[in-house]
Amino acid sequence: MKKLLFILLIFTLSCNTEKSDTNDNKTGYVRLFGKVTDFNNNPVDSVVIKVKDKNFNDLYQTLSDKNGNYSLNVKKGVYYSIYAIKESDYGITKLEYWAWNVPLFKDLEINPQYDRMEVYGIHAFEPKVNPYDTYRVYFRPMSLTKYQNVENAEKSDTIDIAPESLTEKDLTVKINNVKTKIVSIDKVTEFHTSGKYIFAYEIQVIKPKTGTLKKSEKIEGYDKITIEINSQETKEKGKGECFIKKS
């Protein structure tokens, strides 16, 4: 009888421990989800979605289904980047989608779109000038056409795969899903880890006073910046996003 009571006690403790772990997982993890589409809003299946740290290690990953949908449970926190690409497309017909500085403190919907223009390395800051109503946004646009046609790249000090120029006709910038006014566009040179240089752009945009993000796309205390490029020069499209903590 004592042996039976002991077994029942161990079983009860085991059940309580499993229940506690489950509750911890529910409170400590959130859901990242969304739908991958092309620029005609057609779903794209078999896209790998990865959540990465600052060293570009893969922390979580999954694949989109036949309807383009994906879902990941991740530990709460701010993540360096989210990456999406159908790997059979990469470097052949398409380049990647990236989102940066992603705050995952609650369930969050992110809907990747990508094509032949990659909008890479987006980050933003608020200029220290009253009334603090603008952001400066840095990004590196990369054209697949120019990448595939780079000649003598190994002999040059500069990797020239960005559009020669970008104008307001080429760019759509949204903050919290509201199109914003671009007040300056500057082409700059970035030192690349390969020891070469690469072209990037820095723009300044006006903050809109309202937003139209769905509840599932919003994180309290953060602005979401979306950059879409439709290059008149290369006839390529691309999209990238980043989050910036409000001051």
C-alpha positions in Angstrom: 0.0 0.0 0.0 2.8 2.4 0.9 4.5 1.6 -2.4 1.3 2.4 -4.3 0.9 5.7 -2.4 4.6 6.6 -3.2 4.0 5.9 -6.9 0.8 8.0 -6.9 2.7 10.9 -5.2 5.5 10.8 -7.8 2.9 10.8 -10.6 1.1 13.8 -9.1 4.3 15.8 -8.7 5.3 14.9 -12.3 1.9 16.1 -13.6 2.2 19.3 -11.6 5.7 20.0 -13.0 4.5 19.4 -16.6 1.6 21.8 -16.1 3.9 24.5 -14.6 6.3 24.1 -17.6 3.4 24.5 -20.0 2.2 27.6 -18.3 5.7 29.1 -18.4 5.9 28.4 -22.1 2.6 30.1 -22.7 3.7 33.2 -20.8 7.3 33.3 -22.1 6.7 32.7 -25.8 4.7 34.5 -28.5 3.6 33.7 -32.0 5.2 35.2 -35.1 3.0 34.6 -38.1 1.9 35.9 -41.5 1.6 35.2 -45.2 4.3 35.3 -47.8 3.2 36.7 -51.2 4.6 38.1 -54.4 3.9 41.7 -55.5 0.7 40.6 -57.2 -0.4 39.2 -53.8 -0.2 35.6 -54.9 0.8 33.2 -52.1 4.3 31.7 -52.2 4.8 28.2 -50.7 8.0 26.6 -49.4 9.5 29.9 -48.3 11.9 29.5 -45.4 11.4 32.1 -42.7 14.2 32.4 -40.2 14.6 34.5 -37.0 18.3 35.5 -36.5 20.5 37.0 -33.9 23.2 39.7 -34.4 25.7 37.0 -35.5 23.2 35.8 -38.1 22.7 32.5 -36.3 19.3 30.9 -37.0 17.3 30.8 -33.8 14.0 29.7 -35.2 12.8 28.7 -38.6 9.8 27.3 -40.5 8.4 27.0 -44.1 5.3 28.7 -45.6 2.6 26.3 -46.6 0.8 26.1 -50.0 -1.3 29.2 -49.1 1.8 31.2 -48.1 1.0 31.0 -44.4 3.6 30.4 -41.7 3.7 30.4 -37.9 6.5 30.2 -35.3 6.5 30.2 -31.5 9.4 32.2 -30.3 10.7 33.4 -26.9 9.8 37.0 -26.1 12.4 39.6 -26.9 13.8 41.9 -29.6 15.3 40.0 -32.5 18.0 41.3 -34.9 16.4 40.2 -38.1 13.8 38.1 -39.8 14.7 36.6 -43.2 12.5 35.1 -45.9 13.3 33.4 -49.3 12.4 30.4 -51.3 15.9 28.9 -51.4 15.5 27.6 -54.9 14.9 31.2 -56.1 17.8 32.8 -54.4 20.3 34.5 -56.7 18.5 33.0 -59.7 15.1 34.7 -60.0 14.8 36.5 -56.6 16.6 38.1 -53.7 15.5 38.1 -50.0 13.1 39.9 -47.7 14.4 41.2 -44.4 12.9 42.8 -41.3 15.1 44.3 -38.7 15.1 45.0 -34.9 11.9 43.0 -34.5 10.2 43.4 -31.1 8.3 40.2 -30.2 6.6 40.9 -26.9 3.2 39.7 -28.1 1.8 37.8 -31.1 2.9 39.7 -34.2 1.9 39.4 -37.9 4.6 40.1 -40.5 3.9 39.5 -44.1 7.0 39.1 -46.2 7.2 40.1 -49.9 10.2 39.8 -52.1 11.3 40.0 -55.7 14.5 40.9 -57.6 15.4 44.0 -55.5 16.6 43.3 -52.0 16.2 46.1 -49.4 18.9 45.1 -46.9 20.3 46.4 -43.6 17.5 48.9 -42.8 17.9 50.9 -39.6 16.5 54.3 -38.5 17.1 57.0 -36.0 15.5 60.2 -34.9 17.5 63.4 -35.6 18.0 65.4 -32.5 16.2 68.5 -33.8 12.9 69.8 -32.4 10.1 69.0 -33.0 11.4 65.5 -33.5 9.0 64.8 -36.4 11.3 63.0 -38.8 13.3 59.8 -39.1 16.5 59.2 -41.0 16.5 55.8 -42.6 19.5 53.9 -43.9 19.3 50.9 -46.3 21.2 49.1 -48.9 19.3 48.3 -52.1 20.7 45.4 -54.1 19.6 44.6 -57.7 19.7 41.0 -58.9 20.1 42.2 -62.5 23.2 44.2 -61.5 24.5 41.4 -59.3 24.3 39.0 -62.2 26.0 41.4 -64.6 28.8 42.7 -62.3 32.0 42.6 -64.4 35.5 42.5 -62.9 34.0 42.7 -59.4 37.1 41.1 -57.9 39.3 43.8 -59.4 37.2 46.8 -58.2 37.2 48.5 -54.8 33.4 48.9 -55.0 30.6 46.4 -55.4 28.2 48.2 -57.7 24.9 46.4 -57.4 22.6 49.3 -56.2 20.5 51.4 -58.5 22.5 54.3 -59.9 20.0 56.7 -58.4 16.7 56.5 -56.5 14.0 59.2 -56.6 10.6 59.7 -55.0 9.2 57.9 -58.0 11.2 54.8 -57.1 10.4 54.8 -53.4 7.4 54.2 -51.2 8.0 54.6 -47.5 5.3 53.9 -45.0 5.4 54.3 -41.2 2.8 52.2 -39.5 1.2 51.6 -42.9 0.8 55.3 -43.7 2.7 56.6 -46.7 5.1 59.3 -45.6 6.7 62.3 -47.3 10.4 61.8 -48.3 12.3 65.1 -47.8 15.8 64.0 -48.7 17.6 61.1 -50.5 21.3 60.7 -50.3 23.5 58.0 -51.9 26.4 57.0 -49.6 29.3 54.5 -49.6 29.4 51.8 -47.0 32.6 49.8 -46.1 31.9 46.1 -46.6 33.4 43.4 -44.4 35.0 41.9 -47.6 37.3 44.9 -47.6 35.4 46.5 -50.4 32.8 49.3 -50.6 29.2 49.1 -51.5 26.6 51.7 -52.2 23.7 52.5 -49.9 21.1 55.2 -49.4 20.0 57.4 -46.5 16.7 59.1 -46.6 14.8 61.4 -44.3 11.0 61.1 -43.9 8.3 62.9 -42.1 6.5 60.9 -39.3 2.8 60.7 -39.9 0.5 61.6 -37.0 -1.6 58.4 -37.3 -1.2 54.8 -38.3 -3.4 52.2 -39.9 -1.7 49.0 -38.8 -4.0 46.1 -37.8 -3.8 45.2 -34.1 -2.0 42.0 -35.0 0.8 44.1 -36.7 1.4 46.6 -34.0 3.8 46.6 -31.1 3.2 49.2 -28.4 6.0 51.8 -28.2 7.4 51.0 -31.7 7.1 52.5 -35.2 7.1 50.1 -38.1 8.9 51.4 -41.2 8.3 49.8 -44.6 10.5 50.6 -47.6 9.3 49.5 -51.1 11.4 50.0 -54.2 10.1 49.9 -57.7 13.3 50.9 -59.6 12.7 52.8 -62.8 16.2 52.0 -63.8 16.3 48.2 -63.4 12.6 47.5 -63.5 12.9 45.5 -60.2 10.8 45.5 -57.0 11.7 44.9 -53.5 10.5 45.4 -49.9 12.1 45.6 -46.5 11.0 46.6 -43.0 12.4 47.7 -39.6 11.1 48.6 -36.2 12.2 51.6 -34.2 11.5 52.3 -30.6 9.6 55.6 -30.1 11.4 58.2 -28.1 
